[in-house]
């Protein structure tokens, strides 16, 4: 069982990871719209990486009950 302090810290980090992911997705969409397909792809890869981080944190919190 995680302490309340640890749960709060993990939830804060989870929120930051998801926020960063959505920023990358937004930048990818803008880059794609602007015809910058290389940038769009790179931003989408970063989006996926941030979501992977978020899911690792989520899975850890979930596994702790």
Gaussian input, Z-matrix of N, CA and C with variables (Angstrom, degrees):
# hf/3-21g

backbone

0 1
 N
 C     1     B1
 C     2     B2     1     A1
 N     3     B3     2     A2     1     D1
 C     4     B4     3     A3     2     D2
 C     5     B5     4     A4     3     D3
 N     6     B6     5     A5     4     D4
 C     7     B7     6     A6     5     D5
 C     8     B8     7     A7     6     D6
 N     9     B9     8     A8     7     D7
 C    10    B10     9     A9     8     D8
 C    11    B11    10    A10     9     D9
 N    12    B12    11    A11    10    D10
 C    13    B13    12    A12    11    D11
 C    14    B14    13    A13    12    D12
 N    15    B15    14    A14    13    D13
 C    16    B16    15    A15    14    D14
 C    17    B17    16    A16    15    D15
 N    18    B18    17    A17    16    D16
 C    19    B19    18    A18    17    D17
 C    20    B20    19    A19    18    D18
 N    21    B21    20    A20    19    D19
 C    22    B22    21    A21    20    D20
 C    23    B23    22    A22    21    D21
 N    24    B24    23    A23    22    D22
 C    25    B25    24    A24    23    D23
 C    26    B26    25    A25    24    D24
 N    27    B27    26    A26    25    D25
 C    28    B28    27    A27    26    D26
 C    29    B29    28    A28    27    D27
 N    30    B30    29    A29    28    D28
 C    31    B31    30    A30    29    D29
 C    32    B32    31    A31    30    D30
 N    33    B33    32    A32    31    D31
 C    34    B34    33    A33    32    D32
 C    35    B35    34    A34    33    D33
 N    36    B36    35    A35    34    D34
 C    37    B37    36    A36    35    D35
 C    38    B38    37    A37    36    D36
 N    39    B39    38    A38    37    D37
 C    40    B40    39    A39    38    D38
 C    41    B41    40    A40    39    D39
 N    42    B42    41    A41    40    D40
 C    43    B43    42    A42    41    D41
 C    44    B44    43    A43    42    D42
 N    45    B45    44    A44    43    D43
 C    46    B46    45    A45    44    D44
 C    47    B47    46    A46    45    D45
 N    48    B48    47    A47    46    D46
 C    49    B49    48    A48    47    D47
 C    50    B50    49    A49    48    D48
 N    51    B51    50    A50    49    D49
 C    52    B52    51    A51    50    D50
 C    53    B53    52    A52    51    D51
 N    54    B54    53    A53    52    D52
 C    55    B55    54    A54    53    D53
 C    56    B56    55    A55    54    D54
 N    57    B57    56    A56    55    D55
 C    58    B58    57    A57    56    D56
 C    59    B59    58    A58    57    D57
 N    60    B60    59    A59    58    D58
 C    61    B61    60    A60    59    D59
 C    62    B62    61    A61    60    D60
 N    63    B63    62    A62    61    D61
 C    64    B64    63    A63    62    D62
 C    65    B65    64    A64    63    D63
 N    66    B66    65    A65    64    D64
 C    67    B67    66    A66    65    D65
 C    68    B68    67    A67    66    D66
 N    69    B69    68    A68    67    D67
 C    70    B70    69    A69    68    D68
 C    71    B71    70    A70    69    D69
 N    72    B72    71    A71    70    D70
 C    73    B73    72    A72    71    D71
 C    74    B74    73    A73    72    D72
 N    75    B75    74    A74    73    D73
 C    76    B76    75    A75    74    D74
 C    77    B77    76    A76    75    D75
 N    78    B78    77    A77    76    D76
 C    79    B79    78    A78    77    D77
 C    80    B80    79    A79    78    D78
 N    81    B81    80    A80    79    D79
 C    82    B82    81    A81    80    D80
 C    83    B83    82    A82    81    D81
 N    84    B84    83    A83    82    D82
 C    85    B85    84    A84    83    D83
 C    86    B86    85    A85    84    D84
 N    87    B87    86    A86    85    D85
 C    88    B88    87    A87    86    D86
 C    89    B89    88    A88    87    D87
 N    90    B90    89    A89    88    D88
 C    91    B91    90    A90    89    D89
 C    92    B92    91    A91    90    D90
 N    93    B93    92    A92    91    D91
 C    94    B94    93    A93    92    D92
 C    95    B95    94    A94    93    D93
 N    96    B96    95    A95    94    D94
 C    97    B97    96    A96    95    D95
 C    98    B98    97    A97    96    D96
 N    99    B99    98    A98    97    D97
 C   100   B100    99    A99    98    D98
 C   101   B101   100   A100    99    D99
 N   102   B102   101   A101   100   D100
 C   103   B103   102   A102   101   D101
 C   104   B104   103   A103   102   D102
 N   105   B105   104   A104   103   D103
 C   106   B106   105   A105   104   D104
 C   107   B107   106   A106   105   D105
 N   108   B108   107   A107   106   D106
 C   109   B109   108   A108   107   D107
 C   110   B110   109   A109   108   D108
 N   111   B111   110   A110   109   D109
 C   112   B112   111   A111   110   D110
 C   113   B113   112   A112   111   D111
 N   114   B114   113   A113   112   D112
 C   115   B115   114   A114   113   D113
 C   116   B116   115   A115   114   D114
 N   117   B117   116   A116   115   D115
 C   118   B118   117   A117   116   D116
 C   119   B119   118   A118   117   D117
 N   120   B120   119   A119   118   D118
 C   121   B121   120   A120   119   D119
 C   122   B122   121   A121   120   D120
 N   123   B123   122   A122   121   D121
 C   124   B124   123   A123   122   D122
 C   125   B125   124   A124   123   D123
 N   126   B126   125   A125   124   D124
 C   127   B127   126   A126   125   D125
 C   128   B128   127   A127   126   D126
 N   129   B129   128   A128   127   D127
 C   130   B130   129   A129   128   D128
 C   131   B131   130   A130   129   D129
 N   132   B132   131   A131   130   D130
 C   133   B133   132   A132   131   D131
 C   134   B134   133   A133   132   D132
 N   135   B135   134   A134   133   D133
 C   136   B136   135   A135   134   D134
 C   137   B137   136   A136   135   D135
 N   138   B138   137   A137   136   D136
 C   139   B139   138   A138   137   D137
 C   140   B140   139   A139   138   D138
 N   141   B141   140   A140   139   D139
 C   142   B142   141   A141   140   D140
 C   143   B143   142   A142   141   D141
 N   144   B144   143   A143   142   D142
 C   145   B145   144   A144   143   D143
 C   146   B146   145   A145   144   D144
 N   147   B147   146   A146   145   D145
 C   148   B148   147   A147   146   D146
 C   149   B149   148   A148   147   D147
 N   150   B150   149   A149   148   D148
 C   151   B151   150   A150   149   D149
 C   152   B152   151   A151   150   D150
 N   153   B153   152   A152   151   D151
 C   154   B154   153   A153   152   D152
 C   155   B155   154   A154   153   D153
 N   156   B156   155   A155   154   D154
 C   157   B157   156   A156   155   D155
 C   158   B158   157   A157   156   D156
 N   159   B159   158   A158   157   D157
 C   160   B160   159   A159   158   D158
 C   161   B161   160   A160   159   D159
 N   162   B162   161   A161   160   D160
 C   163   B163   162   A162   161   D161
 C   164   B164   163   A163   162   D162
 N   165   B165   164   A164   163   D163
 C   166   B166   165   A165   164   D164
 C   167   B167   166   A166   165   D165
 N   168   B168   167   A167   166   D166
 C   169   B169   168   A168   167   D167
 C   170   B170   169   A169   168   D168
 N   171   B171   170   A170   169   D169
 C   172   B172   171   A171   170   D170
 C   173   B173   172   A172   171   D171
 N   174   B174   173   A173   172   D172
 C   175   B175   174   A174   173   D173
 C   176   B176   175   A175   174   D174
 N   177   B177   176   A176   175   D175
 C   178   B178   177   A177   176   D176
 C   179   B179   178   A178   177   D177
 N   180   B180   179   A179   178   D178
 C   181   B181   180   A180   179   D179
 C   182   B182   181   A181   180   D180
 N   183   B183   182   A182   181   D181
 C   184   B184   183   A183   182   D182
 C   185   B185   184   A184   183   D183
 N   186   B186   185   A185   184   D184
 C   187   B187   186   A186   185   D185
 C   188   B188   187   A187   186   D186
 N   189   B189   188   A188   187   D187
 C   190   B190   189   A189   188   D188
 C   191   B191   190   A190   189   D189
 N   192   B192   191   A191   190   D190
 C   193   B193   192   A192   191   D191
 C   194   B194   193   A193   192   D192

   B1=1.4517
   B2=1.5256
   B3=1.3205
   B4=1.4595
   B5=1.5258
   B6=1.3176
   B7=1.4629
   B8=1.5333
   B9=1.3014
   B10=1.4676
   B11=1.5274
   B12=1.3338
   B13=1.4649
   B14=1.5268
   B15=1.3348
   B16=1.4599
   B17=1.5252
   B18=1.3211
   B19=1.4655
   B20=1.5219
   B21=1.3197
   B22=1.4660
   B23=1.5270
   B24=1.3303
   B25=1.4630
   B26=1.5283
   B27=1.3244
   B28=1.4647
   B29=1.5256
   B30=1.3211
   B31=1.4667
   B32=1.5236
   B33=1.3219
   B34=1.4650
   B35=1.5213
   B36=1.3252
   B37=1.4605
   B38=1.5242
   B39=1.3189
   B40=1.4626
   B41=1.5298
   B42=1.3214
   B43=1.4654
   B44=1.5239
   B45=1.3225
   B46=1.4685
   B47=1.5207
   B48=1.3214
   B49=1.4654
   B50=1.5297
   B51=1.3257
   B52=1.4631
   B53=1.5300
   B54=1.3079
   B55=1.4659
   B56=1.5276
   B57=1.3343
   B58=1.4635
   B59=1.5194
   B60=1.3178
   B61=1.4636
   B62=1.5216
   B63=1.3230
   B64=1.4649
   B65=1.5265
   B66=1.3242
   B67=1.4632
   B68=1.5235
   B69=1.3285
   B70=1.4623
   B71=1.5241
   B72=1.3255
   B73=1.4556
   B74=1.5309
   B75=1.3176
   B76=1.4571
   B77=1.5270
   B78=1.3317
   B79=1.4591
   B80=1.5248
   B81=1.3187
   B82=1.4578
   B83=1.5237
   B84=1.3211
   B85=1.4654
   B86=1.5266
   B87=1.3190
   B88=1.4629
   B89=1.5256
   B90=1.3252
   B91=1.4614
   B92=1.5208
   B93=1.3126
   B94=1.4630
   B95=1.5267
   B96=1.3191
   B97=1.4629
   B98=1.5279
   B99=1.3351
   B100=1.4622
   B101=1.5209
   B102=1.3251
   B103=1.4604
   B104=1.5190
   B105=1.3011
   B106=1.4669
   B107=1.5280
   B108=1.3205
   B109=1.4625
   B110=1.5204
   B111=1.3162
   B112=1.4601
   B113=1.5198
   B114=1.3296
   B115=1.4630
   B116=1.5213
   B117=1.3324
   B118=1.4667
   B119=1.5189
   B120=1.3169
   B121=1.4670
   B122=1.5250
   B123=1.3258
   B124=1.4695
   B125=1.5310
   B126=1.3310
   B127=1.4645
   B128=1.5263
   B129=1.3296
   B130=1.4646
   B131=1.5329
   B132=1.3183
   B133=1.4649
   B134=1.5285
   B135=1.3295
   B136=1.4650
   B137=1.5273
   B138=1.3312
   B139=1.4665
   B140=1.5271
   B141=1.3290
   B142=1.4644
   B143=1.5234
   B144=1.3290
   B145=1.4665
   B146=1.5298
   B147=1.3298
   B148=1.4665
   B149=1.5254
   B150=1.3269
   B151=1.4637
   B152=1.5283
   B153=1.3325
   B154=1.4663
   B155=1.5261
   B156=1.3412
   B157=1.4712
   B158=1.5273
   B159=1.3217
   B160=1.4651
   B161=1.5220
   B162=1.3135
   B163=1.4599
   B164=1.5240
   B165=1.3319
   B166=1.4653
   B167=1.5255
   B168=1.3219
   B169=1.4631
   B170=1.5238
   B171=1.3277
   B172=1.4668
   B173=1.5227
   B174=1.3298
   B175=1.4671
   B176=1.5249
   B177=1.3446
   B178=1.4590
   B179=1.5312
   B180=1.3277
   B181=1.4703
   B182=1.5233
   B183=1.3243
   B184=1.4631
   B185=1.5290
   B186=1.3167
   B187=1.4688
   B188=1.5278
   B189=1.3269
   B190=1.4669
   B191=1.5217
   B192=1.3201
   B193=1.4673
   B194=1.4437
   A1=109.19
   A2=115.05
   A3=120.40
   A4=110.62
   A5=115.38
   A6=119.13
   A7=109.11
   A8=115.52
   A9=119.93
   A10=110.87
   A11=116.12
   A12=120.43
   A13=110.77
   A14=117.06
   A15=120.78
   A16=110.87
   A17=116.57
   A18=120.38
   A19=110.71
   A20=117.04
   A21=121.03
   A22=111.19
   A23=116.51
   A24=120.34
   A25=111.08
   A26=116.60
   A27=119.86
   A28=111.37
   A29=117.23
   A30=120.24
   A31=111.60
   A32=117.02
   A33=120.13
   A34=110.94
   A35=117.07
   A36=120.14
   A37=110.70
   A38=116.75
   A39=121.14
   A40=110.17
   A41=116.93
   A42=120.74
   A43=111.99
   A44=117.46
   A45=120.91
   A46=111.26
   A47=117.04
   A48=120.56
   A49=110.55
   A50=116.52
   A51=119.96
   A52=110.38
   A53=117.47
   A54=121.08
   A55=110.32
   A56=116.44
   A57=120.58
   A58=110.92
   A59=116.24
   A60=120.14
   A61=110.36
   A62=117.22
   A63=120.08
   A64=111.96
   A65=117.82
   A66=119.52
   A67=110.27
   A68=116.70
   A69=120.12
   A70=111.37
   A71=117.66
   A72=120.33
   A73=110.04
   A74=117.02
   A75=121.24
   A76=111.10
   A77=116.20
   A78=119.83
   A79=111.07
   A80=116.82
   A81=120.76
   A82=110.61
   A83=116.59
   A84=120.72
   A85=110.81
   A86=116.82
   A87=120.28
   A88=110.65
   A89=116.56
   A90=120.45
   A91=111.00
   A92=116.09
   A93=120.40
   A94=110.40
   A95=116.85
   A96=122.27
   A97=111.07
   A98=116.22
   A99=121.85
   A100=112.88
   A101=116.84
   A102=120.54
   A103=114.23
   A104=116.83
   A105=121.69
   A106=108.52
   A107=116.01
   A108=120.63
   A109=113.16
   A110=117.81
   A111=120.07
   A112=111.56
   A113=115.66
   A114=120.00
   A115=110.97
   A116=115.89
   A117=119.85
   A118=110.41
   A119=116.19
   A120=120.20
   A121=110.94
   A122=117.04
   A123=120.30
   A124=110.63
   A125=116.54
   A126=119.65
   A127=111.43
   A128=117.23
   A129=119.82
   A130=110.56
   A131=117.05
   A132=120.52
   A133=109.70
   A134=116.83
   A135=120.38
   A136=110.97
   A137=116.13
   A138=120.84
   A139=110.40
   A140=115.75
   A141=120.33
   A142=111.49
   A143=116.56
   A144=120.40
   A145=111.18
   A146=116.55
   A147=120.03
   A148=111.32
   A149=116.98
   A150=120.09
   A151=110.73
   A152=117.16
   A153=120.24
   A154=110.07
   A155=116.45
   A156=119.81
   A157=110.12
   A158=115.89
   A159=120.61
   A160=110.93
   A161=117.11
   A162=120.41
   A163=111.73
   A164=117.55
   A165=119.77
   A166=110.51
   A167=116.12
   A168=120.06
   A169=110.00
   A170=116.27
   A171=120.48
   A172=110.83
   A173=116.43
   A174=120.36
   A175=111.34
   A176=116.72
   A177=119.83
   A178=110.64
   A179=116.23
   A180=119.50
   A181=109.96
   A182=116.12
   A183=121.25
   A184=111.55
   A185=116.72
   A186=120.04
   A187=112.73
   A188=115.86
   A189=120.22
   A190=113.39
   A191=115.58
   A192=119.31
   A193=111.27
   D1=131.24
   D2=-179.83
   D3=-83.46
   D4=146.06
   D5=174.60
   D6=-70.12
   D7=161.59
   D8=178.80
   D9=-62.08
   D10=-38.68
   D11=179.38
   D12=-63.08
   D13=-43.36
   D14=179.35
   D15=-67.94
   D16=-41.69
   D17=178.07
   D18=-60.13
   D19=-43.63
   D20=178.36
   D21=-62.20
   D22=-43.76
   D23=-179.91
   D24=-63.97
   D25=-43.31
   D26=179.12
   D27=-66.34
   D28=-40.16
   D29=177.35
   D30=-64.25
   D31=-39.80
   D32=176.63
   D33=-61.85
   D34=-43.44
   D35=179.28
   D36=-66.77
   D37=-40.11
   D38=176.99
   D39=-57.66
   D40=-45.30
   D41=178.05
   D42=-62.03
   D43=-39.52
   D44=178.72
   D45=-65.57
   D46=-39.46
   D47=179.04
   D48=-64.18
   D49=-44.27
   D50=-179.36
   D51=-68.37
   D52=-40.74
   D53=177.10
   D54=-59.32
   D55=-46.21
   D56=178.65
   D57=-61.88
   D58=-40.99
   D59=179.28
   D60=-59.19
   D61=-46.07
   D62=-178.99
   D63=-67.23
   D64=-32.89
   D65=173.95
   D66=-62.87
   D67=-45.82
   D68=178.10
   D69=-61.69
   D70=-40.50
   D71=179.39
   D72=-64.25
   D73=-40.79
   D74=177.92
   D75=-62.78
   D76=-43.91
   D77=178.46
   D78=-65.42
   D79=-34.19
   D80=176.31
   D81=-63.97
   D82=-45.04
   D83=179.55
   D84=-61.93
   D85=-44.08
   D86=179.30
   D87=-63.91
   D88=-43.03
   D89=179.54
   D90=-62.72
   D91=-42.16
   D92=178.24
   D93=-62.58
   D94=-45.84
   D95=178.11
   D96=-58.85
   D97=-35.22
   D98=-178.10
   D99=-84.50
   D100=1.58
   D101=179.06
   D102=81.11
   D103=13.75
   D104=-179.11
   D105=-97.87
   D106=72.52
   D107=-171.65
   D108=-65.11
   D109=-33.04
   D110=177.41
   D111=-63.64
   D112=-46.47
   D113=176.49
   D114=-63.63
   D115=-41.89
   D116=-179.99
   D117=-58.05
   D118=-43.71
   D119=179.25
   D120=-64.84
   D121=-44.98
   D122=-178.75
   D123=-61.61
   D124=-44.30
   D125=178.62
   D126=-63.44
   D127=-35.83
   D128=179.19
   D129=-68.04
   D130=-37.23
   D131=176.05
   D132=-62.81
   D133=-41.12
   D134=178.38
   D135=-65.37
   D136=-38.85
   D137=175.59
   D138=-56.56
   D139=-48.25
   D140=-178.55
   D141=-63.26
   D142=-37.86
   D143=178.92
   D144=-65.03
   D145=-43.72
   D146=179.02
   D147=-64.12
   D148=-39.21
   D149=178.05
   D150=-66.89
   D151=-34.80
   D152=176.36
   D153=-63.67
   D154=-41.48
   D155=176.47
   D156=-60.77
   D157=-45.49
   D158=-179.31
   D159=-60.16
   D160=-42.74
   D161=-178.69
   D162=-67.33
   D163=-34.77
   D164=176.41
   D165=-63.05
   D166=-43.26
   D167=178.56
   D168=-65.34
   D169=-45.22
   D170=179.21
   D171=-58.61
   D172=-47.53
   D173=-179.11
   D174=-61.37
   D175=-37.94
   D176=178.37
   D177=-65.04
   D178=-47.54
   D179=178.97
   D180=-58.84
   D181=-45.46
   D182=-178.76
   D183=-62.44
   D184=-37.62
   D185=-177.99
   D186=-70.78
   D187=-18.59
   D188=-178.08
   D189=-88.28
   D190=-4.01
   D191=176.79
   D192=85.96

